[in-house]
Structures are given as structure tokens and as C-alpha cells.
Amino acid sequence: MTAPSAVPACLRFVAPILALLGLLGGSAPAGAYESGPTAAAPDRTPGRSSGDVVKLSSLRARPERAGERRAPGLSSADTLTVYHADFEGLVSPSNEGGWTHGDKSGIATAWHVASTVACQGNALWAGLIDSSWTGDPDRHGYDNNWEQTATNYVDLTGAVSPAKIGFKHRMNLETGYDFGRLQVLDLDYDWITLATFTGAIPSGSALCDTFSIQIPDSIMAKTPVVQFRFVLSTDIQGSSADGLYPNGEGWSVDNVTVRAGATDLRFFDDMEAGIGTWAVSTFPAVGDFWRVSTASNTQQLCTTNLSKAWTPSEPVSGSLVVRMDDQLLSPRIPLSGADQVFLSFDVYRALSFSSCFYYSTAFRSKKP
């Protein structure tokens, strides 16, 4: 792909058939996409995208005649256009030509007090119960693409070193891909990780494990009130939700303590009184912004083509929205038994390389 420049570029993209175009941004990681053996990998170059002139072509090899020798591959004579759309006759939202779109940015809050996966009584659990997770026998565990946090604080005024955070916990995550982390806030830097966990904890027959670690003296020297948090981070696949890691439970913590020296208890929570002072991350949906528009905002305008295009920007400001995960789906397209199918579409974009917005392509099919 041609790299974006300061001047918006008009690009032609060709890929195997797809029925979904997506624009993601904000806090989404740059590698958060799905791919398969027949799916096109997304364009990893940051950029703002609009879709225009979608064309779907199929290739079907004709039978060889007796004695005929054919060169490898197929020629343009074997190509049949099975779908073409330039969107000029479409109007949003009243007439969108069978195209549909939707906001996928909303993510359920995982950290909550429950007894589902607990050491005793209740625990603070990063996990969900979801009857739609049919690949998981018990229908509870965790989802992909999570960055879920549970934050609290402790007042260590006058405390002596060492001050230690301790807790009981239970975990079942895909080893080496999904992680639980204990972090403390360094006011001069950011959150720093004290401990990282993955896989199944405990490894034996015990219900839970006990862990403790010292809060660095450098943190205590900067502020008497220390913030700490538990973070559950998961990758793009392998979870209870997709059934590729059906034994996953997520992560639960219980009996959280902070002690200064041997006996000075400064913080304790066994979760039996509810959520208390824990602040958990929330991810509300940010909205669906796909629409057919003419002469889009100049930031993403293709200066050589002023025709209609699908645009996912905020309609008033013309900007992209943080955390957006907006998907555009084509109509169902019959392929007539094609051996190979290709998609081409124009993309207009202009964003810096430091942007966290990107677009990806994927497809889905169902045999009759």
C-alpha cells in the first residue's frame, strides 16, 4: 500500500472477497484484527478511510480441451464482475442499497464482586457469565481484546518499609497470550508492573494461591497515598467467548491487604461488603458513524474524486472518534461457484503515522 502523505491520497486496494469493512481507533491495539487462511490481512498503515467504488470479481477456470496445454493462472478473459457499486444513488439513512453498519465499540465491564470464581465467599472477578458462549461448557469466563482494570488506593502516611500488597487469587487464562498484572502508580512516570501472571493458578489441587510483593520505596517517597490496580489483558483470540480456550475462567482476587512492616495493616478487603472503593474500567459504546456522503470533510477528501463515498467520521466536526469500532457490511453477494474471488475498492485517507486509527477488511461466507 502507498504510505499516506500530508496530502490526502486516493488509493486502490485489491483483496480476496470480503463482506465487512471496519474502522477502528482510539485505544484499540494496532494488531487487533482477525484473519484466517483466506482472509486478507488488514492494512496496518494508520489512516482515515472511506469506501468508494466497490467491485467484486470472480474467476472460473474453463475446462481444458483434449490435448490442450494451458499456462498457469487465469487471464482477464476469465474474470466476471459479480457486483459493482459506486454509491451515487444512495442516501443515508433512507436508502443505503442493502449495506448495513453498526457500532461494536461497547465492551462489558468485567471486574465485579461475585462468588462464581472465588476462593471463599465473594471475590473481585474479571469475568462474565454469557449464555451465548456456546464453545465454553460452563458459559462463563473471559472475552478477547480486554484491557480491564480494577483500581484502589492505600494511605501509607507514616508507614515503615517494607509495605507489601498481598492477596489470594485464582486464574485460568491462555498461557503466554492473556495476562493478569498487579500495578502501582508512579507519579513521575505511569503505572508500573510489580507482578505478571498467566496460565492456570494455582497449578495443583488447591482452590487459590497466595501472593505478596513489596511496594517500591521510591513510590512511597513520592506520595503517602499509593494507588494500585489489577489489570486483565487478553489478545484477539483464545477465550471462553470464542470457544478456543473453553476452560478459561478469567481472574479473581480476594482478601487484598496492604501491610507496613510486620503488623501495621493499612488496607483490607475480602469483597464481602460489595464493590466498596474499587474503581473498575467501563467501555460505553461511542456510536455508529458510517454514512454515505458527498465531498467529505477536506481532511479525508480525495481531491481527484468528489463523488459519494462511505464515511465513518463524526458528521459535525469531520473527525474520527476515540475508541470507535465501526463496521460496514455489504449486501449478500452470490458468487456462482467461482474458484477465486477478489474485491477492490477505493480508500481516501490522511492521518499521521502516530495515529491509533486503522482500518481492516474481512469476509464471511455460508455454503448453501
N, C-alpha and C positions, 0 to 999 in steps of 0.2 A: 504494500500500500504506500502511496505517496504520503510523506510526512506533512502535517498541517503547517502552514506558514502564518505570518501575520495577516495576510490577505486570505479571506475565505476561499477554499478551493472546491471545485466541482469534481467529484471522484466517481469512477465507475467501479463497482465491486461485483465480482462473479464468484458464486459458491454453489455447492450442492443444494438441492431443493430444501427450502425451509418454509414453515408456516408461521414463524414467530420472529419478530424483530423486537429487541428490547433495549431500553436506555436506562442505565443505572448510574448512580452517582453518590456523592457525599461520602458517608462513612463506609460504603461498600469496598471491600478489598479489591485490588486490581485483578486478582486471579479468580474472583468469584464467578465462575460460569460452569455450565455443564457441557460436556462433549461426549461423543460416542464414536464408534468406528465409522459412522457415515456422516457425522455432523461436522460442520465447518467450525474450526476454532475461531473465537471472536477476534476482531481487530483490537489488538492491545494498545494501539496508539490512542492517547487521550484525544477526545474530540467531541464536538457537538454534532448531532446527526439529524437529518431529516430524510425521509424516504420519498423518492420520486421516480417514475417510470420503472415499475416493477415488471420484469419479464421472466417467464418460466419456460424453459425449453427442454425437450426430451429427445433422446437418441434411441433409435431402434435399429438394430442390425438386420438387414435383409438376408434371407437365406442364400448361401453360396450355391452357384450353379455347378453342375457336374464339370469337373476339370478346371474350375476357376481357382486362381490363387489371388488372395486379397492381401493388400498391405495391412499391417497392424493399425488399429484405430478406426475411427469413423470420420467421414468428411462432413462438411456443412450441408451437403445434399441429404444427409440422414437426419438432420435436425428439424424438429417440428415445434413451433411455438404453440403451447397449450394454454397460456394465459398471458395477457398483457394489460397493464393499467397505467394511465398517465394522470389519473385523478382529476382531470379538468372538469368533469361533470359532477363531481362530488361536492357536497356542502355539509359541514359539521354544525350541529349533530344530527340534522334531519335526514340526510342521505349520504351514507358513508360506504355504499357499494358492497355491503356484506363484510367489511372489515370491522373488527371489534378490538377493544383495548381495555386495559384495566390496571389499577394501582396494586402493586404487590409489595409495597414498602412496609406495611404494618406487620410487626413481629410481636408475638405474645410475650408477656413478661414471665420469665422462667422462675426467678427466685421468689419463693413464698414459703410460709410455715405450713407444714403438713406432716402427717405420720406415714405417708406412703413409702418413703425410703428413709428410715430413721434408725438411729442407734437405740433410742428409747423414747417413748412418748412422741413428742413432736421434734422436728428438725427443720433447719432452713435448707430447703431443697431447690436446686436448679434443675427443674424437670417439669414435665407436663403429663397429664392423662389425656389421651386423644383417641377416640374410638375409630378414627379414620386411618390410624397407623396399623393397617392390617398385616404388614410384614413383621410386626412385633407381637409375639404371642400374648403378652400381658397388656399391650396397648399403653404402656407408659415408659417414659424415658426422656430423650432429648432430640432436638432437631438440628439440621445443618445450618451453617452460616450464623452461628450465635456468637455474640460478644456480650454476655450477660454479667452484670456486676451487682454485688450487694456490699454497701459501704456503711461503716460505723466509725466511731471515734472513742478515744480514751483520754482522760485528763491525767497527765503524769507529773503534775506540779509537785516539786519536792521529792520525786521518786528517785531511788538509788538504782544504779546499774548492777546487774543486768535486768532489763524489763523484757519479759517474754510473752508472746502470744501463743496460746495453746488451744487445742480443740480436738474433739473426736470427729471423724469423718468416714464416709463411705462413698465409693466411686466405682462406676463401671463405664469407661469411655474407650473408644477405639484407640488402641495403643499407638503412640507416635504421631497421631493426627489430631486428636482432640485433647485439650489440656485444661486443668484447673490450676489457678495461680493464687498465691497469697501475696498481696502487695501493700506497701505503705507509701504515704505521700511525702516526698522530699520537696519542701517549699522552693528550693532553688532550682530544681530540675523538673521532675514529674513523678508519676508513680513508678516505684522501683520494686522489682520482684524479689521476694525473700525465699520463696519456695515454689516449685513447679511439680505437678503430679499428672500422671496419665495412666491408662490401663485400668486394672481391677485392684481396688483397695478395700479391705485387706486381701492379701494373696492366699491366706489359709482359710480355716473354717470359722474364724471369729466374725462377729457381725460388723464391727467397726475397728478402726485403728486410732491411736492417739498420737498427736504430733505437737511439737512446740519448737519455737525458734526465737532468737533474740531480736529485739528491735535495735537497729544500729544506734550507738551512742550519738553519732553525728546527726541523726534525725531528732533525737531528744534535745540536743543542744540548740536546735533552731526554733523549737516551739514546744511548750508543755502539753499542748493538745495535739495528739497524733491521730491522723486518720488512717484507717486500714480497710482493705476490701478483699472479697473473694471474687475471682473472675473465672467464668467458664467460657472458653473459646473453642469453637468447633469449625471444621473445614467444610468443603462443599458437598461431601457425600460420606456415607457410612454412619448411620444413626438409627434410632428407633423409628424415625419418621419415614425414611425411605426403605427400611427393612434390611439394609445392607449390614447393619450391626444390631441384630434383633435383641441381644442381651443387654443393650445399653440402658443404664438407669439414670445417667446424669451424675450429679454430685450433691451430697447432703453433708452439712456441717452441724455440729451440736456442741453444747457445753463449751462455748467460747469463753476464754479467760484471758486477762492480761494481768500479770503479776510483776511487781517490782521487788527485786531481792527474793527472799525465800517465802515470805508470808504476807506481803503487802498486796492484797487483792484489789485491783483498781477497776476491773471490768469483769462481769459475768453475765451470760445469757444462755439459758437452757431452752429457749424458744417456747416454753410452756405458756407464756403470757401473750403470745402473738408476735407481730412484726416489730413492735417496740420502736427503737430508734434507728432501725436499719433503713437505709435508702436504697431502693432497687431501681435498676435501669428500666426505662419504658421506651417503646418504639411505636408511637402512633403513626397511622398512615398519613402520608403527606399529600396525596391527591393524584388524580389521573389527568394528565395534561395533553395527551395526544389529540390533535385536531388537524383537519385539512385547512390550509391557509394559503393565501396568495401574497407574494412579495414579503416573505417573513422578515422579522427583525434583522437589521443590517449586520448584526454580529455574526449571523449564520447564513446570510443571503449568498446564494450562488449568483455572481454578477453577470454570468452569461446565460442564465436560465431563470426567468421571473415567473414561471408557471406555478401551478398549485403543487404543494408537497405536504406530506405528513410532518407535523412539527410537534415536539414534546415540551416546548418551553412554556414558562408562565405567561399567560396571554397579555398581561398589562405591561410588565417590565421586559419581557422577551428573554429573561434569564432562566437558567436551569435551577432546580430546587434541590437543596441538600437532602440527601438520603432518598432521592427518588428512585423507584424501581418500577418503571412504567413499561408495560408490554403491549405490543401491537400485533394482532393476529390477522392473517389473511383469511379470505374465504376458503372453503374446501375446494381443492382443485383436482379433478380426475386426471390421471396420468396415462391411461390407456396402455398399460403394460409396458412402459418404457424400460429399457435396460439401464439408462443413465438419465439423470435429471439435473439441470443446472438452473440456478437463479442469478439474475443480475439486477442491480438497482443502483440508482444514483444517490450519493451521500454528500450533503453540504455541511461543512463543519469548520469551526475556527476556535480552538481553545489551546491554551499553552500546554506544554508537556507536563507541567506540575499539577495540572488539573486532576481531580479524582473522578471525573466523569468519563464513561466509556460506553460503547455500545457493543452488543453481541448478537449473533444470529444462531438460530437452532431450528429444527424441524421435527415434526411428528407425523406418523402415518398409521393407518389402520387398514389391514387387508380385509377385503370383503368376505 
